[in-house]
Amino acid sequence: MTIEAGTVSFGTLRTQDLIQNFVDEILLIEPDNALARRMCSTIECVSQDYWDTQEASFDLEDLFDILDDLAPEDMYFGAHPGDPADFGFWYTE
């Protein structure tokens, strides 16, 4: 799959939304990714309390790092410079 510049998650900073969107994107790019597959299989089973835990924050960081590592050489994964709630792949300047 060729990664195109653009949004992966928009309009939310809720951990549960970001994790779901990031997992979905990783599995599109790298279907055998172990962390994304584990997260995909457990997202619907976790308790509501999980989303506000340090574990969820660490999982979100790991997913963020995976997406940044998957970014092409001339791009990065992160928040859009003009909108901190717009996460995606953007060209480096």
N, C-alpha and C positions, 0 to 999 in steps of 0.2 A: 504494500500500500504506500502510495506517495503522500507525504504529509503536506498539506496546503496551509498557508497562513490563514488564521481566522479563529473564531470563538469556539471554545469547547464547553464553557459554562458561563452563563450571563445572568446578572441581576440578583445574585444571591451570594451570601457569604456563610450560609448555614453549612455546618460540617457535613450533615447527612446528604445535602444536595451536591456539594463538591465531591465527596467520596464517590457517590453514585455516578456522577458525570465523568470523573477522572477514570474510574474503573471501566466504564463503557468505552471510553476513548482508547485506553490502553489495550483492551481486548480487540478492538478494531484493528489496531496497528500490530499488536504482538499477541495473538490468541493464546499462546502457551505461557504467558507471563504468570509465574507462580503466585505472586502477591495479589495480582488482580483477580486471578481465578479463585483464590481463597476468599478474598473480600466479596466477590460476586456470589459465592455460595453461602456466605454468612450474613450479608446485609439485611436480608428480610427476617433473619432469625434473632438479630441482636435486640436487646431490650432498649427502650427509649433512653435509659440512663447512660448507655454506651456513648452516645453522641457528644456528651459533655465531659468525657473522661480524657485523661492524658493519653491513654491508648489510642483513642480516636484521633487525637492530634498527631501522634507519632505515625499512625497509618496514613493520615492525610499528607504529612511531610514526605513519607516514603513514596506515595503515589505521585506527588508533585515532582520529586527527584527523578522518578522513572520517566515521566513525560518529558522533562527537560533533557534527560539523556537520550531520548528517542528523537529529539528535535534535529533536523538537518543542520549541517555545519553553519549555514548562514541565518539560522533562526534560533530562538529560545522559547521555552514555555514559561509563561508567567502572566501577571496581570497586565492588561493593556495600559500603556502610559497615561492615557486620559481617563481611564475608568477602572478603579481598583476591584470592581465586582465583575469584570469581564476577563476571564482567564482563557488563554488560548496560545496558539503558536504565532509568534510575531518575528518579523525580520529584524536582525541586529542592525544598528546604524553604523 
